[in-house]
Amino acid sequence: MNILGIETSCDETAAAVVADGCTVLSSVVYTQIPLHQPYGGVVPEIASRAHIEKIRHVVGTALRQAGVEIDAVAVTYGPGLAPALIVGLNAAKGLAMALGKPLICINHLEAHLHTPFLDEGTDPRDLMPALGLVVSGGHTNWVDMPAYGVYRTIGQTLDDAAGEAFDKAAKLLGLGYPGGPVIDKIAREYAGRDHMRFPKGRPREGVSALAGLPAELCVSFSGLKTALLRHVEQNGGAEKLRADGEIPRVVASYQEAIIGALAERTAKALARKPYKALVVGGGVSLNSGLRAALEKTAERAGVKAMFAKAKYCGDNGAMIAGLAFSRRNLTGEAALRTDVHPSLDVG
């Protein structure tokens, strides 16, 4: 079964054709990073306009490169930025109706948990039950996967996502956008030297109860960001820190705190039941320090760690098309009638 997947939840216009859930026949991604760099973050209106301008070319290229007849059209309908999601959903609806093919609406977060299985010979069903971790610019979620295609959030960030915490730190320190790759590079170069102590994302007492989730599986990066801001202000600002050669130490310590928080919560989640695998998806999963920490965490728990190939870590159409082979959140008339769901949750 050949499925066309369309993804426009944030600042990537993406389309791909995937056969039988895992074999990627084509994958085309137009990134808007240069458009948003002057603002230090994604501007929804700019993102929406760019999707409108590029989606026809991106989808057409993906179809031509695949060179096969498609059996269905899949698209992200949430979560994400509403103006961006609308472009992809409407394009997918029109294409499905024009071609007389089924439309399948897919949850963006769940699709990230399919990325480790793209272009792999592993059957996802053989690794269930699994613990999923979606770690990206907009989301940080721990997901219980008792069977393939079954998802339940068991932990999450209570404020900023990990990727957002990286981006805000980079903006404060004048390192540019997106911040994650820059911070990871600086932290690698600083490895092995002394670090500062930053708070490791523990939520305030009782806050996690509002989300109906156990505190031990939730994180809060607001305190970490505040600690960084105070350190910068108390030491003369980012320019003074740069002149004193302190930026690498600050950056490496800040990243260590984020990674420590994620690894600690993951270890606690893995201890809750006998999982076979840790499945990690999302753009922040590219971070080398995080990958190393999670590999050690999985090894200590006696489970297999599954990460996506680098080209599938960010938002892409292949994860949408791949998951649609076995997971159909909405199909048929319900899919054609649905609107976007910017705040869609897992499950």
C-alpha positions as CSV (number, residue, x, y, z in Angstrom):
1,M,0.0,0.0,0.0
2,N,1.5,3.3,-1.1
3,I,0.5,6.3,1.0
4,L,1.2,10.0,0.3
5,G,1.8,11.9,3.6
6,I,1.6,15.7,3.9
7,E,2.9,17.6,6.9
8,T,2.6,21.3,7.6
9,S,2.2,21.5,11.4
10,C,4.9,24.2,12.0
11,D,7.7,25.5,9.8
12,E,8.4,22.6,7.4
13,T,6.4,22.0,4.3
14,A,6.8,18.2,3.7
15,A,5.5,15.4,1.6
16,A,6.5,11.8,1.2
17,V,5.3,8.5,-0.3
18,V,5.8,5.4,1.9
19,A,5.1,1.8,1.0
20,D,3.6,-0.6,3.6
21,G,4.4,1.7,6.5
22,C,8.2,1.6,6.5
23,T,9.7,1.8,3.0
24,V,10.3,5.4,2.1
25,L,9.9,5.9,-1.7
26,S,10.3,9.7,-1.6
27,S,10.6,12.4,1.0
28,V,10.7,16.1,0.3
29,V,11.1,18.8,3.0
30,Y,11.1,22.6,2.5
31,T,12.4,24.2,5.6
32,Q,11.5,27.7,6.6
33,I,14.3,28.3,9.1
34,P,15.8,31.2,7.1
35,L,12.4,33.0,7.1
36,H,12.1,32.8,10.9
37,Q,15.7,33.4,11.9
38,P,15.4,37.2,12.1
39,Y,12.6,36.8,14.7
40,G,14.3,34.1,16.8
41,G,11.3,31.8,16.5
42,V,8.5,30.7,14.3
43,V,6.0,33.4,13.2
44,P,2.7,31.6,12.4
45,E,1.6,34.0,9.7
46,I,4.9,33.7,7.9
47,A,4.8,30.0,8.2
48,S,1.3,29.8,6.7
49,R,2.2,31.9,3.7
50,A,5.3,29.9,3.0
51,H,3.3,26.6,3.2
52,I,0.8,28.1,0.6
53,E,3.6,29.0,-1.7
54,K,5.5,25.7,-1.5
55,I,3.0,22.9,-0.9
56,R,2.1,22.3,-4.6
57,H,5.8,22.0,-5.5
58,V,6.7,19.8,-2.5
59,V,3.8,17.4,-3.0
60,G,4.3,17.2,-6.8
61,T,8.0,16.5,-6.3
62,A,7.3,13.7,-3.8
63,L,4.9,12.1,-6.2
64,R,7.2,12.3,-9.1
65,Q,10.2,10.9,-7.2
66,A,8.2,8.0,-5.9
67,G,6.9,7.1,-9.4
68,V,4.1,4.9,-8.1
69,E,0.3,5.2,-7.9
70,I,-0.8,6.1,-4.4
71,D,-3.6,4.3,-2.6
72,A,-4.4,6.9,0.0
73,V,-3.6,10.4,1.2
74,A,-2.5,11.1,4.8
75,V,-2.1,14.4,6.5
76,T,-1.4,16.0,9.9
77,Y,-4.5,17.5,11.5
78,G,-2.9,18.3,14.8
79,P,-1.3,19.4,17.0
80,G,0.5,22.4,15.6
81,L,0.0,26.0,14.5
82,A,-3.6,26.4,13.2
83,P,-2.7,28.6,10.2
84,A,-0.1,26.1,9.1
85,L,-2.2,23.0,9.7
86,I,-5.0,24.4,7.6
87,V,-2.9,24.6,4.5
88,G,-1.9,21.0,4.6
89,L,-5.3,19.7,5.6
90,N,-7.1,21.5,2.8
91,A,-4.5,20.5,0.2
92,A,-4.9,16.9,1.3
93,K,-8.7,17.0,1.2
94,G,-8.6,18.5,-2.3
95,L,-6.1,15.9,-3.6
96,A,-7.9,13.0,-2.0
97,M,-11.2,14.0,-3.6
98,A,-9.6,14.8,-7.0
99,L,-7.9,11.4,-7.1
100,G,-10.8,9.4,-5.5
101,K,-8.5,8.1,-2.8
102,P,-9.2,7.7,1.0
103,L,-8.1,10.5,3.3
104,I,-6.4,9.6,6.6
105,C,-5.9,12.2,9.3
106,I,-2.9,11.6,11.6
107,N,-1.8,12.8,15.0
108,H,1.6,14.6,14.6
109,L,2.9,13.4,17.9
110,E,2.1,9.8,17.3
111,A,3.7,10.0,13.9
112,H,7.0,11.1,15.5
113,L,7.0,7.8,17.4
114,H,6.9,6.0,14.1
115,T,10.1,7.6,12.7
116,P,12.5,5.0,14.2
117,F,10.8,2.4,12.0
118,L,11.2,4.2,8.7
119,D,13.6,2.4,6.4
120,E,14.2,-0.2,9.0
121,G,13.6,-4.0,8.8
122,T,12.1,-4.1,12.3
123,D,8.4,-4.8,12.7
124,P,7.1,-2.3,15.3
125,R,4.8,-4.9,16.7
126,D,7.8,-7.1,17.7
127,L,9.0,-4.3,20.1
128,M,5.7,-3.8,22.0
129,P,5.1,-2.9,24.7
130,A,7.3,0.2,24.4
131,L,7.9,3.5,26.1
132,G,7.7,6.4,23.6
133,L,9.4,9.8,24.1
134,V,8.5,12.6,21.8
135,V,11.0,15.4,22.3
136,S,10.8,18.4,20.0
137,G,10.5,22.1,19.7
138,G,6.9,22.1,20.7
139,H,6.4,18.9,22.7
140,T,8.0,16.7,25.4
141,N,5.8,13.7,26.1
142,W,6.3,10.2,27.6
143,V,3.9,7.8,26.0
144,D,2.9,4.3,27.0
145,M,2.6,2.0,23.9
146,P,1.1,-1.3,25.1
147,A,0.6,-2.3,21.5
148,Y,1.5,-0.8,18.2
149,G,-1.0,2.0,17.3
150,V,-2.1,2.4,21.0
151,Y,-0.9,5.5,22.8
152,R,-1.4,7.0,26.2
153,T,0.5,10.0,27.6
154,I,1.9,9.2,31.1
155,G,4.2,12.2,31.5
156,Q,4.9,15.5,29.8
157,T,6.4,19.0,30.2
158,L,4.1,21.3,32.2
159,D,5.4,24.5,30.4
160,D,8.1,24.7,27.7
161,A,9.1,21.8,25.6
162,A,12.8,20.8,25.6
163,G,13.4,22.3,22.2
164,E,11.8,25.5,23.2
165,A,14.0,25.7,26.3
166,F,17.1,25.3,24.0
167,D,15.8,28.0,21.6
168,K,15.1,30.5,24.4
169,A,18.5,30.0,25.9
170,A,20.2,30.5,22.6
171,K,18.3,33.7,22.0
172,L,19.2,35.0,25.5
173,L,22.9,34.2,24.9
174,G,22.9,35.5,21.3
175,L,23.6,32.2,19.7
176,G,21.0,32.3,16.9
177,Y,18.0,30.2,15.8
178,P,17.4,27.4,16.0
179,G,19.3,27.0,19.3
180,G,19.4,23.3,19.8
181,P,22.1,22.4,17.2
182,V,24.3,25.3,18.2
183,I,24.0,24.4,21.9
184,D,24.8,20.7,21.2
185,K,27.9,21.7,19.2
186,I,29.2,24.0,22.0
187,A,28.5,21.4,24.7
188,R,30.3,18.6,22.8
189,E,33.4,20.8,22.5
190,Y,33.2,21.6,26.2
191,A,32.8,18.0,27.3
192,G,34.9,16.7,30.2
193,R,35.3,20.1,31.9
194,D,33.6,21.5,35.0
195,H,29.9,22.4,35.0
196,M,27.6,24.8,36.9
197,R,24.6,23.6,38.8
198,F,21.3,24.3,37.1
199,P,17.9,23.0,38.3
200,K,16.9,19.8,36.5
201,G,13.3,20.4,35.6
202,R,11.4,19.3,38.7
203,P,7.8,20.7,38.7
204,R,6.5,22.6,41.7
205,E,4.6,20.4,44.2
206,G,1.1,19.8,43.1
207,V,1.4,21.4,39.7
208,S,1.5,18.0,37.9
209,A,-1.8,17.0,39.6
210,L,-3.5,19.7,37.5
211,A,-2.5,17.7,34.4
212,G,-3.6,14.4,36.0
213,L,-0.2,12.9,35.6
214,P,2.4,11.6,38.2
215,A,4.9,14.3,39.2
216,E,7.8,11.9,38.8
217,L,7.1,11.7,35.0
218,C,6.6,15.4,34.5
219,V,9.1,18.2,33.8
220,S,9.1,21.9,34.1
221,F,11.8,24.0,32.4
222,S,10.5,27.4,33.6
223,G,12.8,27.3,36.7
224,L,15.8,26.4,34.6
225,K,15.2,29.3,32.2
226,T,14.8,31.7,35.1
227,A,18.1,30.4,36.6
228,L,19.9,31.0,33.3
229,L,18.4,34.5,33.0
230,R,19.5,35.4,36.6
231,H,23.0,34.0,36.0
232,V,23.4,36.1,32.8
233,E,22.1,39.2,34.5
234,Q,24.3,38.7,37.6
235,N,27.4,38.3,35.5
236,G,27.1,41.4,33.3
237,G,25.1,40.0,30.4
238,A,25.7,37.7,27.5
239,E,28.4,40.0,25.9
240,K,30.4,40.0,29.2
241,L,30.1,36.2,29.5
242,R,31.4,35.9,25.9
243,A,34.3,38.2,26.6
244,D,35.2,36.2,29.7
245,G,35.0,32.9,27.7
246,E,32.2,31.6,29.9
247,I,29.6,30.9,27.2
248,P,30.7,27.3,26.6
249,R,30.6,26.5,30.4
250,V,27.1,28.0,30.7
251,V,25.8,26.3,27.6
252,A,27.1,22.9,28.5
253,S,25.7,23.2,32.0
254,Y,22.3,24.3,30.7
255,Q,22.2,21.4,28.3
256,E,23.3,18.9,31.0
257,A,20.4,20.0,33.1
258,I,17.8,19.4,30.3
259,I,19.3,16.0,29.4
260,G,19.5,15.0,33.0
261,A,15.8,15.8,33.5
262,L,14.8,13.9,30.4
263,A,16.9,10.9,31.2
264,E,15.8,10.8,34.8
265,R,12.1,10.8,33.9
266,T,12.7,8.2,31.2
267,A,14.4,5.9,33.7
268,K,11.4,6.2,36.1
269,A,9.0,5.5,33.3
270,L,10.9,2.4,32.2
271,A,10.7,1.1,35.7
272,R,7.0,1.2,35.8
273,K,6.3,-1.9,33.6
274,P,8.3,-4.5,31.6
275,Y,8.9,-2.6,28.3
276,K,10.8,-4.1,25.4
277,A,11.9,-0.9,23.8
278,L,12.4,2.9,24.2
279,V,11.2,4.6,21.1
280,V,12.4,8.2,20.7
281,G,11.2,10.7,18.1
282,G,11.3,14.5,17.4
283,G,13.8,17.0,16.4
284,V,15.6,17.2,19.8
285,S,16.3,13.5,19.5
286,L,19.1,14.6,17.2
287,N,21.0,16.0,20.2
288,S,24.1,13.9,20.6
289,G,24.2,14.3,24.4
290,L,20.6,13.3,24.8
291,R,21.0,10.2,22.5
292,A,24.0,9.0,24.6
293,A,22.2,9.5,27.9
294,L,19.0,7.8,26.7
295,E,21.0,4.9,25.2
296,K,22.6,4.4,28.7
297,T,19.2,4.7,30.3
298,A,17.7,2.0,28.0
299,E,20.7,-0.3,28.5
300,R,20.4,-0.1,32.3
301,A,16.7,-0.9,32.0
302,G,17.5,-3.8,29.7
303,V,15.4,-2.5,26.7
304,K,16.3,-1.7,23.1
305,A,16.7,2.0,22.3
306,M,15.2,3.0,18.9
307,F,16.1,6.4,17.4
308,A,15.1,7.8,14.0
309,K,17.7,8.4,11.2
310,A,18.7,12.0,11.3
311,K,16.7,12.9,8.2
312,Y,13.5,11.8,9.9
313,C,14.0,13.4,13.3
314,G,12.5,16.8,12.3
315,D,9.0,17.2,10.9
316,N,8.5,15.2,7.6
317,G,5.9,13.6,5.5
318,A,7.3,10.1,5.7
319,M,6.3,9.8,9.4
320,I,2.7,10.8,8.5
321,A,2.5,8.3,5.6
322,G,4.2,5.6,7.5
323,L,1.9,5.7,10.5
324,A,-1.2,6.0,8.3
325,F,-0.5,2.4,7.1
326,S,-1.7,1.0,10.5
327,R,-3.0,4.0,12.5
328,R,-6.0,5.9,11.2
329,N,-7.1,8.6,13.6
330,L,-9.8,9.8,11.2
331,T,-10.9,8.3,7.8
332,G,-13.7,8.5,5.3
333,E,-16.3,11.2,5.5
334,A,-15.2,12.1,9.1
335,A,-11.7,13.0,7.7
336,L,-13.1,15.1,4.9
337,R,-15.4,17.0,7.3
338,T,-12.9,17.5,10.1
339,D,-11.1,20.8,10.9
340,V,-7.6,21.2,12.3
341,H,-7.0,20.4,16.0
342,P,-4.0,22.6,17.1
343,S,-4.1,21.3,20.7
344,L,-4.6,17.6,19.9
345,D,-3.2,15.2,22.5
346,V,-1.7,11.7,22.2
347,G,-4.2,8.8,22.2
